[in-house]
Amino acid sequence: MGLFSTSNSFLGIDIGASGVKIVELKKEGDEARLFSYGFSEYKQVENKDNKYKNDPAYIAHLLNKVWQKAGMTSKNAVAALPTFSVFSSIISLSNVSKKDLKSAIYWEAKKVIPLPLDEMVLNWREVKEESKDGKDNVKVFLTGAPKTLVSKYIDIFKKAQINLLSLETETFSLVRSLLGNDKSTIMLVEMGAGTTDLAIIDKSIPILSRSIDIGGDTITRAISNNLSIGVERAEQFKYDLGIKSIDSESSVIPKTISESIAPIINEIKYTLNLFQGKNEKQVEKIVFSGGSSMLIDFTSFLSKIIDKQVFIGDPWHRISYPEDLKSTLNEVGPRMSVAIGLALRELE
């Protein structure tokens, strides 16, 4: 697994519950230019007996299939660990010298990570803040990933013969692709196929993160059950109708969608209240990502309920690409946000 490369082209690889997404970005001057992208959704692959989720060889095969079909050239990649599988916390340290920082972090990690530390891969970054008494306090953003999960990813990339440069949590990738240099207080909501991850970001640092086991597949299954139709047809109805005409008496699908996402809305409200009850700051806006965020009238529906500005994030806003691809990229953008952020990491 190499750590250095002379290549100016990098892959961002997002291995999710619904499939794999890959973006290849190339450095041209001061710009990050789109070289290629590709994805394979869960429904497009033969995935009997949970083969997709559990077999590194199969996932490696799928990565290579997408890589080849998209005409990619780079073999240097950054990948993301699922947010719900990674423990994270902000810890405060005082009167700790540089030489004692590592041991102090490990001591605090024992308090916030509910698993033995010898089973975890720890990573951290310093967040310096000036205290009210004028002294520098050190806050550390700590993450811990199970060694078994990290080993699985390393195995996947070895089998795929792709050079894994680094791993990071999905949240940092989303901050990079969706927020860029925006240092305001923002809630990020990533609606994946199986889970929805929420994070409140302040000055580009995730200070509060939560996950809920409800995502796009939950909506699709509810429509399928309510209308007694197949999953693929239910998926199409989900995107064709969205939440528009929800007040109509015949609006079975919009009402089904609103009922399915009610737990997500409750989790958003709870997280906002939890943060704003402990902090003087207010969350200024909510930025959504993930395929299910593209439902018709989704943002306006949520904005009214939550009483906050709600936007669909644009992960391409920092990327240079041909103008004739704009409409296509806008359609696939929300599901590619993590992969784009990963590829950008090596270009910054």
N, C-alpha and C positions, 0 to 999 in steps of 0.2 A: 504494500500500500504506500504509494509515493506521497511525499509531502510538498514537493516543489515541481513546478512545471514551467516550461518556457512558452507554452501554448497561450494564445490570447483568446481562446474559445473554450467555454465551459458548459457543462450540463448541470441543470437543476433537475433532480429526480424525486418525485413525490410518489411514494408507494402507499396507496390508500385502500380502504375497504372496498371501494367500487372499481378499482383498476389502477393503472400506473399512468402518470403524466410526466413527460420529459420536455424541457425547453433547452435549446442551445443558443447561448448568447455569445457574441463576439465583440471584442473591444476594438473600436475604430476611433482613434483620436481620444476625445473626451467622452465619446458616446458608447452606450451599450446598444448594439444592433442585433435584432432578431435574425438568427441564421436558420433555425428550423424549430419545429415543435411537433409533438405527436402524443397521442394517448390511446389507451385501450380500456374501454369501460367494462365493468363486470359482466354485463349482459352479452358482451361480444366475444367472450371467451368460454371455453368449456371448463367448467369449474365444479366438477362433481366431488362430493365428499370433502368439501372445504380445502381442496387441493391448492387453490390459489393462495389462501392465507397461511398455510402451514408448510408448504414445500418450497424451500429456497431455490431448488433447481428449476421448478416451474416458473417462479417469479423471475429468475434470471433469464429463462427462455423468453418470457413475455417482454422483458426489458430489451433484449436483443431484437426481438421482432419489431417493436415500436421504433427502435433506433435505426434499424435497416430501412424500414418502410418510409421513414421521414427523411432519409438521406443525410443523416447526421455524420459528422466527421470526428468530433472530439471524443476522447475516452476518459476525460478527466471530469469527475462529478462531485457534487455536494448533494447529500440526501437529508431528509427530515425524519426525525422520530415523532411518532404521534403524540400530540399534547397530552392526551388522557393517560399515556403510559409513563410520563415523566413527572417526577415530583419537582416542584419549584417553590421558592420562598425568598423573600427579602429579609436578610438578617442584618442587624446593626452591631457594629463593633466599635469599642472605644478603648483608648489607651493600649492599642496593639501595635507593636513595631512590625516592620516589613518582614523581619526574619521569623516572627512568631505568627504571621498572618495565616499561613497554611494550617497550623495546628489549631488555631482559634476557630477557623472555619469548620474544621472537622469536628471540633467539640460542639459547636452550635448545630452542625448538621445532624448530630445524634438526636437532637431535641425535636427536629422538624420532619425528619424522614423516618417513616414507620417501619423500615426494613433494616436489617443489619448492613452496615456500611461496606462490609467486605463483599456484599452481593451487588453493590452499586458502582457505577462510574460517575464520579462527581466532576462538575465543572462550575466555574464561577467567574463573574466579572465584577469589578469594583464600580460603585456608583457613589461618587463623592458629593457630599452636600455641605453647605456651610450652616452651622448651627446658629441659633439665635444669640449665643454668647460670643460669636465671631470665630469659634474654633472649627477646624475641619473634622467632621465626623465621617467615618467610612461605612457606607452601606454596601452590602454584597448581594448580588442576585445569584442565588445558588440553584443549580439543577442537579438532579440525580436520576440516572437512567439504569434500569436493571442490566447487569452484565449479560444475561441471557439474550436480551433484546438486541444489545449492541453486537453481540457475537453473531446473531442471526443476520443482521444487515451486512456485516463484514463477509459472511459466508455467501450471501446473495451476490455481492459485487465481485467476489473472487470467481464465482461460477460464471458470472456474466462477462468476466475479463474486462471490467470497467474499473478504472482507478478511482477509488473512493478517497477524496481529499479530506473530507470532514463530515461530521454529523452535527445537526443542530435541531432544536425543537421547532415545530411548525410556526409557533407564534412569532419568533424572531424573523422568519422568512416573510411572514405576512406584514410585519412592521416595515420591513425593507421594501417590499413591492407596493404596498398600498399607502403607506404613510410617508415614506421618504424622510424629508427633513422637518416634517410637521411635529413640533414638540408639545402640542397641546394635549389635553386630557381627553382620550378617545376610548370608546369601547369597540373592540373588534369581535365580530361574531362570524365564525367559520362553520357553515352548515354542510357537513359531510354526508356521506351515505348512511352511516350508522350512528354517528355522534355529532353533537354540536358543541363547539368549544368557544368559550367566552373569555375575553381578557380585557382588563382595563389597562391602558397604556398611558404612561405619563413620562414625558421627556424621552420617548422611545424605549422605555423600560416597562415590561409587564409587571405590574405591582399587585394584581389580583387576577387569578385564573380559576375557572371552573369548567366542568364538562358535564354533559347530560347525554344519556344513551338514547337520544331521539334525533333522527336526521331525515334525509330525503326518502330513504327506504320506508320509514314509518308512514309517511304521507301516501306513498305509492300503494303499500299494503292495505291501508285504510280504504282508499278508493276502490281497489280490487275487491275487497270484501264487501263493501257497501253496494257495489253495482254488479257483483258476481261476474267480473270480467278478468281476463288474463293480466298478468303483471305488466307486460310490455304495452298493452293498450291503456292500462291505468296510468303508466308513466307518461304516455303521450297526452292523455287528458289533463294530467297535472300541469303540464307546461302550456297546453293550448288554452286552458280556461283560467288557471290561477285563482286569485281571490276576487276577480271582478264579478259584479252582479251578485254579491254575497247576500244582499237584502231581498233578492227575488225568491218567491216561494218555491221555485223549481231549481234553485241553485244547490243541488246535492253535492256537486264536487267542490265548489268554493266553501261550503259549510263544512264538508269533511276535512278540507285542508285546514281551515281555521281551528277546528277541534283538535286536529293532529298536532298543530304547532302551539297550542295553548300552554303545554308544559315549558316550551322554549321561552315563550313570552313571560311566563311566571318566573323563570330562572333569570331572565334579563332584568326584570323588576327587582328581584331579590338581590342580585349582584349590585345593581345601581344603589339600592338602599343601603346595602352593607358597606359599600365604598363611601358613599356620601355621608353616612352616619358617623364615620371615623375620620373623615378628612374635610378640610375647609373648601377644597376644590369641588367643582361640579363637572361631570362628564359633559363635554360640549356637543358631541355627536356620536352616532353609532354607525360604524362602517361594516357592511356585510360582505361576505365572500362565500364561495362554494356554489355548486351547481344549482341547488334548490333556492338560492337567493334570487334567481332569475324568474321566479314565478310572476305572472302578470299582476300588477297592482300591489305587490308584496310590500314595497317600501312605504307607500302611502298608507296602507292598512296599518302597518306597525307604528308609523309616525303618529297617527291619531291615538292609538292605544297607549303608547309609551310616553307621548308628549315630549319627544325629542326629535331632532333632525336625524333621519335615517337615509343612508346612501348605499348604493352598490359600489364597492371599491373598484378602481380602474388600475389593474396591475401593469398595464402597458404604458402608463403615463411617463415613465422614465426610459422607455425603450424606443429606439428608432426602428421603423419598419415601413415597407412600401404602402403608400396611401390606398392602393386598391385592395389591400387586405383588411382595411379598417373595420368594415361591417362584420366580417368573419371573426376577426380577433375579439371584437366586442362581445360576440356570442359565446365564445369559449373562454373569455378572460376570467370570470369568477372561479371556474374550476381549475385554472392554471396558476392561480395566485401564488401558491406555495412554491411550485416549481420555478416560477420566475424569480421569486425572492432568493431562492437557493443559488441560482445561476448568477444573480447580481452580486452575491457575496464575494465571489472571486474576482470581480471586475472593479470593486470599489477601492 
